[in-house]
Amino acid sequence: MKIVLLQDNHFSTEDLEKDIRAWVDYYNNERYHESLNNLTPADIYFGRAEQRLRERADIKRKTMEERKRIYQQQKEAS
């Protein structure tokens, strides 16, 4: 956070506070944390972890099925 905040010039404490709030919001709600199984702290805190992991598993399964289907079509076309 220190590096991010020092990159900009803050001419008032309000500007600095606004940037700190934005950074904390990003860190807690958008940035995935490897130590949290690539979830956000908000996902863990609000009990959305299992739901997010199920959604990802479904997306992965559908992606793999689609890739397999495309591969089979290409194989049959050759």
Summary of the structure (lengths in Angstrom):
residues: 78
radius of gyration: 20.7
end to end distance: 53.8
largest distance: 66.4
contacts: 162
relative contact order: 0.07
helix: 76%
strand: 3%
